[in-house]
Amino acid sequence: MSQASLLSPSLLALAGAALFAGPAQAQSAQAELHIDVVTHAMPGMPGMGALGRMGGFQPSYGMARHPGMPGRYLDVALHNPRQPGTTAHQDVPKGLKLGERIDLLAVAPAQAAVAPATQNDPAPADGGPYKVRYYWGCGDKAGAGQPLTYTLSFRNGKPVQAGKAPLPRRTTAMDFQAGEGQVLWPNPSSRKSVSDKASLVGAHRVTAGGLAQPMQFELAHAHDFLPALAPRMDGKAADGPIMRWNEVAGARAYFIHATASEGDTIVLWSSARDAYAGPELLDFLTDAEIAGWTGQRTLLGADARECRIPGEVFAGLGKAEPMVQITAHGGGRSIATTGGTVHVRNRSTASLVPGMAAAGTESARESTKESIRDSAEDTVKDAAKGLLRGLLRR
């Protein structure tokens, strides 16, 4: 595995996640329906979504947590303790453009957690130690006490940290992962892509053997797919660039995380005013987490549209460019029904892949199209591998 892939942001997320022993999915007599909704964008990479569809791309469960190609993703999981693994049917609104219903089917645990293209990928290659510098906060200069420094190595495919390594924040998203006994969509029998014009708004009804009663509920605009993010980085990474982005209707907060590497040095930065906030805050968050962390200025508020990365963060890394990821958080809400509880989470995400700056003009896009596409595909693939492995090992 190349050094570039080893230092992907998602492998750093894996390193942090390994410090937690995530609790097993709680068993309950009540049915639980989990709906994850995401819109993903890769600004500067026009046509990447279409490229994936032309290449035979098929969505699989888990891609709402770890989207690759641009587009809209939907994951649905039902845990029915009365009859675990029993096929369920969810009647959906016409606006979802998936027909009158989707079928939730039992799948093997590996298929539930790993996209088909990454099932047989090896664990990260052993290596290191890598010197890690972590910065945080928006502004012209980094705040007092920065950077935190520590080392990161990989031994037997697992991350090992030494020094003053900060713990990742525990989020509710860490507590749920699809597993044995649940029925899912998408699944090997149904892998339809979600339309860029799809909407979840309207009446839903879930029926399955063992449910005390059908789960009937309405989803509003607050639960729907969020508009796409369109961030850009103005200025060179080494000079303290300004991150700017569009307003995402329905977003309650924003969070940015960036990573760059040169040789055996890794530099991390997040938009949080208080340390430590890592890639885990790019994932789904509940309404309560968003409210609390926005108040602490860990998350940028709903009216934020720009954030300067302090000049010293990426200075001294030569020509290395950061991988930047941004999430617009919609929230996570629970809806009580007579048949059980529905949990809906939504967000909009975007990735700025190193090399994208070269795609600023039409002529530049044409001359660099192939190399940028290859870079994006490699980066996204590595990110998906690391995050999915992180889920499996929690």
C-alpha positions in Angstrom: 0.0 0.0 0.0 1.4 3.4 -0.9 2.2 6.0 1.8 -0.4 8.3 0.4 -3.1 5.8 1.0 -1.8 5.0 4.5 -2.2 8.6 5.5 -5.7 9.0 4.3 -8.1 10.9 6.7 -10.2 7.7 7.2 -7.2 5.7 8.4 -6.7 8.4 11.0 -10.3 8.0 11.9 -9.7 4.3 12.2 -6.8 5.0 14.5 -9.0 7.0 16.8 -11.9 4.6 16.7 -9.7 1.7 17.7 -9.3 3.4 21.1 -13.0 2.9 21.8 -14.7 -0.5 22.3 -18.1 0.4 20.8 -21.1 -1.2 22.6 -23.0 -4.0 20.8 -26.4 -3.1 19.4 -28.8 -3.2 22.3 -31.4 -5.8 22.3 -34.9 -4.5 22.8 -38.4 -5.9 22.5 -39.3 -2.8 20.4 -38.6 -2.7 16.7 -36.1 -0.1 15.6 -35.9 1.3 12.1 -32.8 3.3 11.1 -32.8 5.6 8.1 -29.6 7.3 7.0 -29.8 10.0 4.4 -26.8 11.7 2.7 -26.0 13.9 -0.3 -22.3 13.7 -1.3 -20.4 16.1 -3.6 -16.9 16.3 -5.1 -16.6 19.9 -6.3 -14.3 20.3 -9.3 -14.9 16.8 -10.4 -17.9 17.2 -12.8 -19.4 14.0 -14.1 -17.9 11.7 -11.4 -21.3 10.5 -10.4 -22.2 9.7 -14.0 -18.8 8.0 -14.5 -19.6 5.7 -11.6 -23.0 4.8 -13.1 -21.5 4.1 -16.5 -18.9 1.9 -14.9 -21.6 -0.3 -13.4 -21.5 1.2 -9.9 -24.1 -0.2 -7.6 -24.9 1.1 -4.1 -24.7 -1.2 -1.1 -25.7 -0.8 2.5 -23.3 1.4 4.4 -22.6 3.9 1.6 -24.7 6.6 3.4 -22.1 6.5 6.1 -19.2 6.3 3.6 -20.2 7.8 0.2 -17.7 7.5 -2.6 -19.1 8.9 -5.9 -21.2 12.1 -5.8 -24.9 11.6 -5.4 -27.7 10.8 -3.0 -27.5 7.7 -0.8 -30.1 6.0 1.4 -29.5 3.2 4.0 -32.4 1.5 5.8 -32.0 -1.1 8.5 -34.8 -2.8 10.6 -34.1 -4.6 13.9 -37.2 -6.6 14.7 -36.4 -8.6 17.9 -39.6 -10.6 17.7 -38.5 -12.2 14.5 -34.9 -11.2 13.7 -33.9 -11.4 10.0 -37.5 -11.6 8.7 -38.0 -9.9 5.4 -39.8 -6.5 5.7 -41.4 -4.2 3.2 -41.4 -0.4 3.3 -44.1 1.5 1.3 -42.5 4.8 0.2 -43.6 8.0 -1.4 -43.6 8.4 -5.2 -41.1 11.2 -4.8 -38.4 8.7 -3.8 -38.5 7.4 -7.3 -37.8 3.8 -6.2 -41.3 2.4 -6.9 -44.1 1.8 -4.5 -42.0 0.0 -1.9 -38.5 -1.2 -1.1 -37.7 -4.7 0.3 -35.6 -5.0 3.5 -33.7 -8.3 3.3 -31.3 -10.2 5.6 -27.7 -10.2 4.3 -24.5 -11.7 5.6 -22.8 -9.4 8.2 -19.8 -8.8 5.9 -22.2 -7.6 3.2 -24.0 -5.4 5.6 -20.9 -3.5 6.6 -18.6 -3.5 3.5 -19.2 -2.4 0.0 -18.6 -5.2 -2.6 -15.5 -3.6 -4.0 -13.7 -3.5 -0.6 -14.7 -6.9 0.9 -11.4 -8.5 0.2 -9.1 -5.5 0.7 -6.1 -6.1 3.0 -5.7 -4.3 6.3 -3.3 -1.2 6.3 0.3 -2.2 5.8 2.6 -2.0 8.8 4.7 1.2 8.9 5.7 4.2 10.8 6.2 5.9 13.1 4.6 8.9 11.5 4.9 12.2 13.2 1.4 13.8 13.6 0.7 17.5 14.2 -2.8 18.4 15.1 -4.2 22.0 14.8 -7.7 23.4 15.3 -9.8 26.5 14.9 -10.4 29.1 12.2 -8.3 32.3 12.0 -5.1 33.9 10.8 -3.0 32.2 13.4 -3.2 29.0 15.4 -4.2 29.4 19.0 -2.2 28.8 22.1 -1.0 25.3 22.8 -0.9 24.3 19.2 0.0 21.9 17.7 -0.5 18.8 19.7 2.1 16.3 18.6 2.2 12.5 18.8 3.2 9.5 16.7 1.2 7.0 14.7 2.3 3.5 13.6 0.6 0.5 12.1 1.4 -2.9 13.6 -0.3 -6.1 12.4 -2.7 -3.9 10.5 -3.8 -2.0 13.6 -3.0 1.6 14.6 -0.7 2.3 17.5 -0.5 5.9 18.9 2.1 7.2 21.3 2.7 10.6 22.9 0.0 13.1 23.6 -2.6 11.6 21.3 -6.1 13.0 21.8 -9.0 10.8 22.1 -11.8 11.1 19.5 -15.1 12.3 20.7 -17.7 9.7 21.3 -20.7 10.2 19.1 -24.1 8.4 18.9 -23.1 7.3 15.4 -20.5 5.0 16.9 -23.2 3.0 18.7 -25.1 1.7 15.7 -23.9 -0.6 13.0 -25.9 -3.1 11.0 -25.4 -6.7 12.0 -26.9 -10.2 12.2 -30.6 -10.3 12.6 -31.3 -7.0 10.8 -32.9 -6.6 7.4 -31.5 -3.9 5.1 -31.8 -1.9 2.0 -29.9 -1.7 -0.3 -29.1 -5.4 -0.4 -27.7 -7.9 -3.0 -31.2 -8.3 -4.5 -31.9 -4.5 -4.8 -29.2 -2.0 -5.4 -31.0 0.8 -7.2 -29.3 4.2 -7.2 -31.2 7.0 -5.6 -32.1 9.8 -8.1 -30.6 13.2 -7.6 -34.1 14.5 -7.5 -35.4 11.9 -5.0 -37.3 12.9 -1.9 -38.3 11.0 1.2 -41.1 13.5 2.2 -44.4 11.8 2.7 -46.1 8.8 4.2 -44.1 5.6 4.9 -45.3 2.2 6.2 -43.2 -0.8 7.2 -44.7 -4.3 7.5 -43.0 -7.5 8.6 -43.6 -10.7 10.4 -43.4 -10.3 14.1 -44.1 -6.5 14.2 -46.7 -5.8 16.8 -48.3 -3.4 14.3 -47.1 -1.8 11.0 -44.8 1.1 11.5 -46.5 4.1 9.9 -44.9 7.5 9.9 -44.5 10.7 8.0 -41.2 12.2 7.0 -41.0 16.0 6.6 -38.5 18.2 4.8 -36.3 18.3 7.9 -35.7 14.5 7.4 -35.1 14.8 3.6 -32.0 14.8 1.4 -30.1 18.1 2.0 -28.9 20.1 -1.0 -25.3 19.5 -2.2 -22.4 21.3 -0.7 -20.2 23.4 -3.0 -17.0 24.3 -1.0 -13.9 25.8 -2.4 -10.5 26.6 -1.0 -9.3 30.1 -1.9 -5.5 30.5 -1.7 -2.6 28.1 -1.4 -2.6 25.6 1.4 0.8 26.9 2.8 -0.4 30.5 2.9 -3.5 30.1 5.1 -6.3 29.5 2.6 -9.9 30.5 3.2 -12.6 27.7 3.0 -15.8 29.0 1.6 -19.1 27.2 1.0 -22.7 27.7 0.0 -25.7 27.8 2.3 -27.2 24.3 2.6 -30.9 24.7 3.4 -31.8 22.6 6.4 -28.3 22.5 7.8 -27.9 23.2 11.5 -24.1 23.2 11.7 -21.0 22.7 9.6 -17.7 20.9 10.4 -14.5 20.8 8.3 -11.5 18.4 8.6 -8.3 18.5 6.6 -5.3 16.2 6.3 -2.0 16.5 4.4 1.3 14.6 4.6 4.9 14.9 3.5 7.4 12.2 4.1 6.8 10.8 7.6 4.9 13.9 8.7 1.1 14.0 9.0 -0.8 17.3 9.6 -4.4 17.4 10.8 -6.6 20.4 11.2 -10.3 20.8 12.1 -12.6 23.9 12.2 -13.4 23.2 15.9 -12.6 26.0 18.3 -12.0 23.5 21.0 -9.7 20.5 20.7 -10.1 17.6 20.0 -12.5 17.1 17.1 -11.5 14.6 14.5 -13.1 12.9 11.5 -15.7 11.3 13.7 -17.6 14.6 13.6 -18.0 14.3 9.8 -20.4 11.4 10.5 -24.0 11.7 11.5 -24.9 13.6 14.7 -28.0 13.8 16.7 -30.0 17.0 17.3 -28.7 17.1 20.9 -25.0 16.6 19.8 -25.4 19.4 17.2 -26.9 21.8 19.7 -24.4 21.1 22.4 -21.3 21.2 20.2 -22.5 24.3 18.3 -22.9 26.0 21.6 -19.3 25.1 22.5 -18.2 26.2 19.0 -16.9 22.7 18.2 -19.2 22.9 15.2 -19.6 26.0 13.1 -23.1 27.5 13.2 -25.8 27.4 10.6 -24.9 30.9 9.4 -21.2 30.2 8.8 -20.0 30.5 5.2 -16.2 30.7 5.5 -13.3 29.6 7.7 -9.6 30.5 7.3 -7.1 27.7 7.9 -4.2 29.3 9.9 -1.1 29.9 7.9 1.2 27.7 9.9 -1.0 24.6 9.7 0.2 23.4 6.2 3.3 25.6 5.9 6.5 23.6 5.5 4.9 20.7 3.7 6.3 21.7 0.3 3.8 21.1 -2.5 1.6 18.8 -0.5 -2.1 19.7 -0.7 -4.7 18.8 2.0 -7.6 16.4 1.6 -10.5 18.5 2.9 -13.8 17.1 4.0 -16.8 19.1 5.1 -20.2 18.1 6.5 -23.4 20.1 6.7 -25.3 18.5 9.6 -29.0 18.2 9.3 -29.5 16.2 12.5 -30.8 12.9 14.0 -34.3 12.5 15.2 -36.5 9.7 16.5 -40.2 9.2 15.6 -42.4 7.0 17.8 -44.9 4.7 16.1 -47.3 2.0 17.3 -45.0 -0.6 15.7 -41.7 0.7 17.0 -39.3 3.7 16.8 -37.9 5.3 13.6 -34.5 7.0 13.7 -33.7 9.3 10.9 -30.3 11.0 10.3 -29.4 13.3 7.4 -26.4 15.3 6.3 -24.7 16.7 3.2 -21.0 16.0 2.6 -18.3 17.1 0.2 -14.6 16.2 -0.4 -12.0 18.3 -2.0 -9.4 15.9 -3.4 -5.7 17.0 -3.7 -5.1 18.1 -7.3 -8.6 19.6 -7.7 -7.2 23.1 -7.9 -5.9 22.3 -11.3 -9.5 21.9 -12.5 -10.3 25.6 -12.1 -10.6 26.3 -15.8 -12.1 24.4 -18.7 -8.7 24.1 -20.5 -7.1 22.9 -17.3 -9.9 20.4 -16.7 -9.3 18.9 -20.2 -5.6 18.6 -19.8 -5.7 17.1 -16.3 -9.0 15.2 -16.4 -7.6 11.7 -16.4 -5.0 12.3 -13.7 -7.4 14.1 -11.4 -10.1 11.4 -11.9 -7.5 8.7 -11.0 -6.4 10.6 -7.9 -10.0 11.1 -6.8 -10.9 7.4 -7.4 -7.8 6.3 -5.4 -8.4 8.7 -2.6 -12.1 7.8 -2.3 -11.3 4.1 -2.4 -8.8 4.4 0.4 -11.2 6.5 2.5 -13.9 3.9 2.1 -11.6 1.1 3.0 -10.4 2.8 6.2 -13.8 3.9 7.4 -15.4 0.6 6.8 -12.6 -1.3 8.5 -13.0 1.1 11.4 -16.7 0.1 11.7 -15.9 -3.6 11.7 -13.2 -3.2 14.4 -15.1 -1.0 16.9 
